[in-house]
Amino acid sequence: MNRFLRGREKEDLAARYLTSKGYTILYRNFRTKFGEIDMVAKEGECLVFVEVRSKSTEEFGAPEESINRVKIERIKRTAQCYLLNCEVRYVDVRFDVISISGDKLEHIQNAF
């Protein structure tokens, strides 16, 4: 399986997980010239931007450790574009990470 298909499989797993926890997935793979956000979801009245990271093993660190300052800034700029163009205004916004390593899924709320 190539890298794109593995990534899509992990994003599907993350979407099923969030849905099972009561989240509503509003958008997947939101792209702008600044970057991409894997998922935009809603939990209650909170808008949640979700970055999904996965690795087959944690031998060289956990998946979430690969999110650096540059990636965070890209996600934030992309989120601003989403917020400027969405019709609904949200009071609460947060950035979560779903980390998948092997069979282990970890949901990190307010990751940055």
C-alpha positions in Angstrom: 0.0 0.0 0.0 1.4 3.4 -0.9 1.8 6.3 1.4 -1.2 8.2 0.2 -3.5 5.2 0.7 -2.1 4.5 4.2 -2.6 8.2 5.1 -6.2 8.1 3.8 -6.8 4.9 5.8 -5.5 6.5 9.0 -7.6 9.6 8.4 -10.7 7.4 7.9 -9.9 5.7 11.2 -9.6 9.1 13.0 -12.9 10.3 11.4 -14.7 7.1 12.7 -13.1 7.7 16.1 -14.3 11.3 16.3 -17.8 10.4 15.1 -18.1 7.7 17.7 -17.2 10.4 20.3 -20.1 12.6 19.1 -18.1 14.9 16.8 -19.6 16.0 13.5 -17.1 16.0 10.6 -17.7 19.2 8.6 -14.8 19.0 6.2 -11.9 16.8 5.3 -8.7 17.8 3.6 -9.4 21.6 3.6 -6.7 23.2 1.4 -5.6 26.7 0.8 -2.4 28.2 -0.6 -1.1 28.2 3.0 -1.5 24.5 3.7 -4.0 21.7 4.5 -6.1 20.8 7.5 -6.9 17.1 7.7 -10.3 17.5 9.4 -12.6 20.3 10.5 -15.1 19.0 13.1 -17.6 20.3 15.5 -17.9 19.2 19.1 -21.0 20.8 20.6 -20.5 24.5 19.9 -16.7 24.2 19.5 -15.0 24.2 16.1 -12.1 21.7 16.1 -9.3 21.7 13.6 -7.7 18.2 13.6 -4.3 17.2 12.4 -3.8 13.4 12.0 -0.3 11.9 12.3 0.6 8.3 12.0 3.6 6.0 12.1 3.9 2.3 12.0 6.3 2.3 14.9 7.4 4.8 17.6 11.1 3.7 17.2 12.0 7.2 16.2 9.5 9.1 18.2 5.7 9.5 18.5 3.7 10.7 15.5 2.7 13.9 17.2 6.4 14.8 17.7 6.7 15.4 13.9 4.5 18.5 14.1 6.9 21.4 14.2 6.6 25.1 14.6 6.3 25.7 10.8 3.5 23.1 10.4 1.6 24.6 13.3 1.8 28.1 11.7 0.6 26.6 8.4 -2.4 25.0 10.1 -3.2 28.2 12.0 -3.1 30.3 8.7 -5.3 27.7 7.0 -7.7 27.7 9.9 -8.0 31.5 9.6 -9.0 31.1 6.0 -11.6 28.6 6.9 -13.0 30.9 9.6 -13.1 33.9 7.3 -15.1 32.0 4.7 -17.5 30.0 6.9 -21.0 31.2 7.4 -21.3 30.2 11.1 -19.4 32.2 13.7 -17.8 30.1 16.5 -16.9 31.3 19.9 -14.7 28.3 20.8 -12.1 27.1 18.4 -9.3 24.6 19.2 -6.6 22.5 17.6 -6.4 18.8 18.2 -4.1 16.1 17.1 -5.0 12.4 16.5 -1.8 10.4 16.8 -1.9 6.8 15.5 1.0 4.5 16.1 0.5 0.9 15.1 -2.8 -0.1 16.7 -2.7 2.8 19.3 -4.8 5.9 18.7 -4.4 8.9 21.0 -6.6 12.0 20.8 -4.7 15.1 22.1 -7.1 18.0 22.7 -5.8 21.6 22.6 -2.5 20.3 21.2 -1.4 23.8 20.2 
